[in-house]
């Protein structure tokens, strides 16, 4: 349409059927001179040359190939049967879902009263509800009743329980009436986990609770974690089962009755050890089985290799001509093993001559202030969204390694000593070097580790500093030393009597709060 005298070139089509035929020629018609604008050109439709004789994939069977969708053959040889796919289809048809959520597990252990009350009358029966997402690791469980009115808070009652179930206890008629309860679970070797103690009070009159105010509660405390003592090694993968039960019927997952809300929805998670397992789900008289495999390890890793080559001509500078090859290697890896070990490693040689690339792994760069900043707020006050970042390999050098499990942690990189003891010493230093921490699985009667050890070695490049600043009501305070290690600051506010100088109170501040 390049004609300036006739920007709109009219043409006509006598019928709708010609529209398809003339579609190819419409572009050319608009570019023809106006004298031919009334002509209609009809093109002949060519023969279809893409017709294929026979059924697609007819020769696949002889070559061992097959195409199938949901175990239904489409073309080629008969495909091998996939029982997992058939199980998934059956589960989806029943509005159920079974999935594997990875090795990064978070254990949950909780016990509460069924009506979430903390006060009961003397002689009233109290029902407790226990919940845990790792019953496969628990051999037995008990609810311990502590008498808070006696010195040392002795255990006055031990109630047998299940990891997921209900138990009851009668509030005593005699006594002070100040009690607490906690759930303790044991594995086959006698190691135990325990929840935080919650209080129970005996009252002289009945108090209103959720059951009398808003109706009965469903699965009180489900999905909450009140763990205080953790000594059972829990390593494995998370399996989550969710869906809807028609008519709110009872649902059983791996032999356990699970709570179902009034709409019929339910969700339950369980931690299983590595290996092959069968997840069985029963609802409304129907039974489903899904085979799952928990892997021995999971890894995430990434890296870059950057090489730059060039040749420098001396020119007028007087230097001789020379070639150079610079390179950089950077990598990050993190893996979780089923035996409980987590490995985190990172390395960055920075840019430099290729022949020195591995020798630079021992170099340190403590003066790179931007790399030491641990909070993104120090660089960008706002991102405009909820983006966040954190440094998983904090190190002043070119290499970082951390290996840890429930009892042991080894670190090469940046670490904080954080040794606190009321009988020995208190020290908190940010260092670069090697650190080894160990705590035994054996515990005392109070749940403390019998053996705890910390070893570290470092050539300190930093020195501790302390500034005392008077509270003037201002918002800006200047430190004596400006270049400090990021994240090493510890701020306390002390209230001092102006007359006697005695410290009245001390509060430890937390960054960002």
C-alpha positions in Angstrom: 0.0 0.0 0.0 2.6 2.5 -1.1 0.3 4.6 -3.5 -0.2 8.1 -2.1 -3.2 8.9 -4.4 -5.2 5.8 -3.4 -4.3 4.7 0.1 -7.5 2.5 0.1 -7.8 0.2 -2.9 -11.3 -1.3 -3.1 -12.0 -4.8 -4.3 -15.1 -7.0 -4.0 -15.8 -10.7 -3.3 -19.0 -12.1 -4.7 -19.5 -14.8 -2.1 -18.1 -16.0 1.2 -16.8 -19.2 -0.4 -14.4 -17.1 -2.5 -12.9 -15.5 0.6 -10.8 -18.6 1.4 -9.7 -19.0 -2.2 -8.7 -15.4 -2.6 -7.0 -15.1 0.7 -3.5 -15.7 -0.8 -4.1 -13.0 -3.5 -5.5 -10.3 -1.2 -2.1 -9.0 -0.3 -1.0 -8.7 -3.9 -4.4 -7.2 -4.9 -3.9 -4.2 -2.5 -0.6 -3.4 -4.2 -1.8 -3.5 -7.8 -2.4 -0.2 -9.5 -5.9 1.3 -9.2 -6.8 0.4 -12.7 -7.0 -3.3 -11.8 -8.8 -2.8 -8.5 -12.1 -4.3 -9.7 -10.6 -7.5 -11.0 -11.0 -10.7 -8.9 -8.3 -13.3 -9.1 -9.2 -16.9 -8.2 -6.4 -19.4 -7.5 -6.7 -23.1 -7.9 -6.3 -25.2 -4.8 -3.3 -27.5 -5.1 -3.2 -31.1 -4.2 -2.5 -32.1 -0.6 1.0 -33.5 -0.6 1.2 -34.2 3.1 -1.1 -37.1 3.2 0.5 -40.1 4.9 -0.5 -43.6 3.9 -1.2 -46.0 6.8 -1.5 -45.5 10.5 1.1 -43.2 12.1 3.7 -45.2 14.0 2.8 -48.4 12.3 6.5 -49.4 12.0 7.3 -48.5 15.7 6.5 -52.0 16.9 9.2 -53.7 14.8 11.7 -51.1 16.1 10.7 -51.5 19.8 9.1 -48.0 20.1 5.7 -47.2 21.5 3.6 -44.2 22.3 1.1 -44.3 25.1 -1.0 -41.9 27.3 -2.0 -43.0 30.8 -1.0 -46.6 30.1 -3.2 -46.6 26.9 -1.3 -47.5 23.7 -1.6 -45.0 20.9 0.9 -46.3 18.4 3.6 -48.9 18.1 4.4 -51.8 20.4 2.4 -52.5 23.5 4.0 -50.3 26.2 5.2 -51.7 29.6 2.6 -51.4 32.3 3.3 -48.5 34.8 1.5 -49.3 38.1 2.4 -45.9 39.6 0.6 -44.0 36.8 -2.4 -46.2 37.2 -2.4 -45.6 41.0 -2.1 -41.8 40.4 -5.1 -41.9 38.0 -7.2 -43.8 40.5 -6.2 -41.4 43.3 -7.0 -38.4 41.1 -10.4 -39.8 40.2 -11.1 -40.1 43.9 -9.9 -36.5 44.6 -6.8 -37.7 46.5 -3.2 -36.8 46.1 0.0 -38.5 47.3 3.3 -36.7 46.8 6.9 -36.8 47.9 8.2 -33.4 49.3 11.9 -34.0 49.6 14.5 -34.9 52.2 14.4 -31.6 54.0 12.1 -32.6 56.8 10.8 -30.6 59.8 9.7 -32.8 62.6 6.5 -31.9 64.5 5.5 -33.0 68.0 2.7 -31.6 70.1 0.3 -32.4 72.9 -2.7 -30.2 74.0 -6.0 -30.7 75.7 -8.8 -31.6 73.4 -10.7 -28.4 74.3 -7.6 -26.2 74.6 -8.5 -25.4 78.2 -5.9 -24.9 81.0 -8.2 -24.9 84.0 -10.3 -27.8 85.2 -12.3 -28.7 88.3 -11.2 -31.2 90.8 -12.2 -34.7 89.7 -12.8 -33.6 86.1 -11.5 -35.8 83.3 -9.0 -34.1 81.1 -8.5 -35.4 77.5 -5.2 -34.9 75.8 -4.5 -35.1 72.1 -1.0 -36.0 70.8 0.2 -35.3 67.2 3.5 -36.1 65.4 4.6 -36.3 61.8 7.3 -39.0 62.4 5.5 -41.9 64.1 7.7 -44.3 62.0 10.6 -43.4 64.3 8.7 -43.6 67.6 8.6 -46.8 69.6 6.5 -45.6 72.6 5.1 -42.4 74.0 3.9 -41.0 77.4 2.4 -37.9 78.8 4.1 -36.7 81.9 2.2 -34.7 84.6 4.5 -32.4 86.6 3.6 -30.9 90.0 4.6 -27.3 89.9 3.8 -26.7 93.5 6.7 -29.0 94.7 10.4 -28.3 94.5 12.0 -29.6 91.4 8.6 -30.1 89.7 8.5 -33.9 90.1 6.6 -36.2 87.8 3.4 -37.3 89.6 1.7 -39.2 86.8 2.8 -40.9 83.6 0.0 -41.6 81.1 0.6 -44.1 78.2 0.0 -42.5 74.8 0.4 -42.9 71.1 2.2 -40.5 68.7 -1.2 -39.6 67.2 -4.1 -40.3 69.5 -5.9 -39.4 72.7 -5.3 -40.1 76.4 -7.1 -38.9 79.6 -6.3 -38.0 83.2 -8.4 -37.0 86.2 -7.6 -33.7 87.9 -6.7 -34.7 91.5 -9.0 -33.6 94.4 -6.1 -32.9 96.8 -3.0 -30.8 96.3 -2.2 -27.3 95.4 -3.6 -27.6 91.9 -0.7 -26.2 89.9 0.4 -28.8 87.3 2.0 -29.0 83.9 2.0 -31.7 81.2 4.4 -32.6 78.4 4.7 -35.4 75.8 7.8 -37.5 75.7 8.4 -40.0 72.8 11.1 -42.7 72.7 12.8 -44.5 69.8 13.8 -48.2 69.9 17.2 -47.3 71.5 15.7 -45.2 74.4 16.4 -41.8 73.0 13.6 -39.3 73.4 12.1 -36.1 72.2 9.9 -34.0 74.5 7.6 -31.0 74.2 7.4 -27.8 76.1 5.4 -28.2 79.4 2.0 -26.5 79.3 0.2 -25.5 82.6 -2.9 -27.1 84.1 -4.7 -25.4 87.0 -7.4 -26.7 89.3 -10.3 -24.3 89.7 -13.3 -24.2 92.0 -15.9 -23.6 89.2 -16.2 -24.6 85.6 -14.8 -22.2 83.0 -16.1 -21.6 79.5 -14.0 -23.2 76.8 -14.1 -23.5 73.0 -16.5 -26.4 73.3 -19.1 -24.4 75.3 -18.6 -21.2 73.4 -18.0 -22.0 69.7 -18.7 -25.7 69.4 -16.3 -28.7 69.6 -12.8 -28.4 68.2 -11.4 -30.6 65.4 -7.9 -31.9 65.8 -6.7 -29.5 68.4 -2.9 -28.8 68.0 -2.6 -30.6 64.7 0.4 -29.3 62.6 1.9 -27.4 65.5 5.4 -28.0 67.0 6.2 -27.6 70.7 9.5 -29.5 70.7 11.8 -28.7 73.5 14.2 -31.6 73.6 15.4 -33.3 70.3 17.5 -36.5 70.6 15.8 -38.9 68.2 17.6 -38.9 64.8 14.9 -38.3 62.3 16.3 -38.6 58.7 14.2 -39.3 55.7 11.7 -37.8 53.2 8.3 -36.2 53.6 5.2 -37.8 52.2 2.1 -35.6 52.0 -1.4 -37.0 51.4 -4.3 -34.7 50.8 -7.8 -34.8 49.3 -11.5 -34.8 49.9 -13.6 -37.5 51.5 -17.1 -37.8 50.1 -19.6 -37.1 52.7 -17.0 -36.5 55.3 -16.3 -40.2 55.8 -13.4 -41.4 57.9 -10.0 -41.5 56.2 -7.1 -43.8 57.1 -3.5 -43.1 55.9 -0.9 -45.7 56.5 -3.0 -47.4 59.1 -3.8 -44.1 61.1 -7.1 -42.3 61.3 -6.6 -38.7 60.2 -8.8 -35.7 61.0 -11.3 -34.6 58.3 -12.9 -31.1 58.4 -16.7 -30.6 57.9 -16.2 -30.0 54.2 -14.4 -33.4 53.8 -11.0 -32.0 53.2 -7.9 -33.4 54.9 -4.1 -33.2 54.7 -1.5 -35.2 56.5 2.3 -35.4 56.3 4.6 -38.2 57.5 8.4 -38.6 57.5 9.6 -42.0 56.2 13.2 -43.4 56.0 15.0 -43.9 52.7 13.9 -46.9 50.7 10.7 -48.2 49.1 7.4 -47.8 50.8 3.7 -48.4 50.1 1.4 -45.5 51.1 -2.1 -46.9 51.7 -5.1 -44.7 51.8 -8.6 -45.8 52.8 -11.8 -43.7 52.6 -15.5 -44.6 52.1 -14.8 -48.3 51.8 -12.3 -47.8 49.0 -8.6 -48.6 49.3 -5.7 -47.2 47.4 -2.0 -48.0 47.4 0.8 -45.9 46.0 4.5 -47.1 45.8 6.9 -44.3 46.7 10.7 -44.3 46.9 12.7 -42.1 49.3 16.1 -41.5 47.8 19.4 -41.7 49.8 20.5 -38.2 48.9 19.4 -35.0 47.1 21.8 -32.5 45.6 21.7 -29.0 44.2 24.8 -27.7 42.5 25.8 -25.0 40.1 29.0 -23.4 38.8 30.6 -21.3 36.1 34.0 -21.4 34.4 35.1 -18.2 32.8 38.2 -17.9 30.6 39.5 -14.7 29.0 42.4 -14.8 26.5 44.1 -11.9 24.8 47.3 -10.5 23.4 48.8 -7.2 24.4 50.9 -5.2 21.9 53.5 -3.1 23.6 53.2 -0.2 21.2 54.5 3.1 22.4 54.5 2.0 26.1 57.9 0.3 25.7 56.6 -3.0 27.1 57.2 -6.2 25.0 54.3 -7.9 23.3 52.8 -10.6 25.4 49.7 -12.9 25.6 47.6 -13.6 28.6 45.0 -16.1 29.7 42.9 -15.3 32.7 40.2 -17.5 34.3 37.8 -17.8 37.1 36.0 -20.9 38.6 33.0 -20.5 40.9 30.8 -23.2 42.2 28.1 -23.9 44.8 26.8 -27.3 46.0 24.4 -28.4 48.7 23.3 -31.9 49.5 21.2 -33.8 52.0 21.8 -37.4 52.8 19.4 -39.8 54.3 21.9 -40.6 57.1 21.4 -37.1 58.4 24.4 -35.3 57.0 24.0 -32.0 55.2 26.9 -30.7 53.0 27.3 -27.1 51.9 30.2 -26.0 49.9 31.2 -23.0 47.8 34.3 -21.8 46.0 35.2 -18.7 44.0 38.8 -18.2 42.7 38.1 -14.7 41.4 39.5 -13.4 38.1 43.3 -14.0 37.6 45.9 -15.9 35.7 44.9 -19.4 34.8 48.1 -21.0 36.1 47.3 -19.5 39.6 43.6 -20.4 39.6 43.9 -23.2 42.3 46.5 -21.5 44.4 44.0 -18.6 44.9 41.7 -20.8 46.9 43.8 -20.1 49.9 43.6 -16.3 49.4 41.6 -14.1 51.7 39.8 -10.9 50.8 38.6 -9.5 54.2 38.4 -5.9 52.9 35.6 -6.6 50.4 33.0 -4.8 52.4 30.1 -5.3 50.0 30.7 -9.1 49.9 30.6 -9.2 53.7 27.3 -7.5 54.0 24.8 -10.1 55.2 21.6 -8.1 54.9 20.2 -6.9 51.5 18.8 -3.9 53.3 22.4 -2.6 53.6 22.6 -2.3 49.8 19.0 -1.9 48.5 16.5 -0.5 51.0 13.6 -1.9 48.9 13.2 -4.2 46.0 9.6 -3.3 45.2 8.5 -6.9 46.0 9.1 -9.5 48.7 12.4 -10.7 47.3 15.0 -11.7 49.8 18.5 -13.3 49.8 20.9 -14.8 52.2 24.5 -15.9 52.1 24.7 -19.7 52.5 28.5 -19.8 52.2 29.8 -16.9 54.4 33.5 -16.7 54.1 36.3 -14.1 53.9 38.3 -16.5 51.7 37.7 -18.2 48.4 36.5 -21.5 49.8 33.7 -22.6 52.2 32.7 -26.0 53.6 30.1 -27.0 56.2 29.2 -30.6 57.1 26.7 -31.1 59.9 24.3 -33.6 61.4 22.4 -33.9 64.7 25.6 -34.2 66.8 28.5 -32.8 64.8 29.2 -29.7 62.7 32.4 -28.9 60.9 32.9 -25.5 59.3 35.7 -24.0 57.2 34.9 -20.3 56.6 33.3 -17.6 58.7 31.8 -18.7 62.0 30.9 -17.2 65.4 32.3 -18.9 68.5 29.3 -18.1 70.8 30.6 -20.0 73.8 28.5 -19.2 76.9 28.9 -20.9 80.2 28.0 -19.6 83.7 30.9 -21.6 85.2 33.7 -21.3 82.6 33.8 -18.4 80.2 31.8 -16.3 77.8 33.2 -15.5 74.4 31.7 -14.4 71.1 34.0 -13.8 68.2 33.5 -13.7 64.4 36.4 -15.6 62.9 37.6 -17.1 59.7 39.1 -20.6 59.9 38.1 -24.1 61.0 35.5 -25.0 63.7 34.3 -28.3 65.0 31.3 -28.7 67.3 30.1 -31.9 68.9 27.3 -32.8 71.3 26.6 -36.4 72.4 23.3 -38.1 71.9 23.3 -39.3 75.5 21.5 -36.8 77.8 21.0 -36.2 81.5 17.8 -36.5 83.4 17.1 -32.9 82.6 17.5 -33.5 78.8 20.9 -31.8 78.6 23.7 -33.3 76.5 26.2 -35.1 78.6 29.1 -34.1 76.4 29.5 -30.8 74.5 32.7 -29.7 72.9 33.8 -26.9 70.6 37.2 -26.7 68.9 38.2 -23.9 66.5 41.4 -22.6 64.9 41.9 -19.3 63.3 44.4 -16.6 62.7 42.4 -13.6 63.8 42.3 -10.6 61.5 39.9 -8.8 63.7 40.0 -7.6 67.2 37.0 -7.2 69.6 35.9 -3.6 70.2 33.5 -2.0 72.7 31.9 1.4 72.6 29.8 2.8 75.5 27.4 5.5 74.3 25.2 7.6 76.5 21.5 7.7 75.7 20.9 11.2 74.4 17.6 10.7 72.7 19.2 10.9 69.3 18.9 8.4 66.4 22.5 8.4 65.1 25.5 7.1 67.0 29.1 6.9 65.7 31.4 4.0 66.5 35.1 4.3 67.2 36.0 1.8 64.5 34.1 2.1 61.3 35.1 -1.0 59.3 33.5 -3.8 61.3 32.7 -7.4 60.2 29.1 -7.6 59.0 26.8 -9.3 61.3 29.2 -9.2 64.3 27.7 -6.3 66.1 26.0 -6.9 69.5 24.0 -4.1 71.0 22.7 -3.9 74.6 20.8 -1.2 76.3 21.5 -0.8 80.0 19.5 1.3 82.5 21.8 2.8 85.2 20.8 4.6 88.4 22.3 8.1 87.9 23.0 8.4 91.7 24.6 5.1 92.6 25.7 3.9 89.1 24.0 0.6 89.8 22.7 -1.3 86.7 18.9 -1.5 87.0 18.2 -3.5 83.8 19.8 -4.8 80.6 18.1 -5.6 77.3 19.7 -7.3 74.3 18.6 -5.8 71.0 17.9 -7.8 67.9 18.6 -6.4 64.4 15.5 -5.4 62.5 13.2 -5.7 65.5 
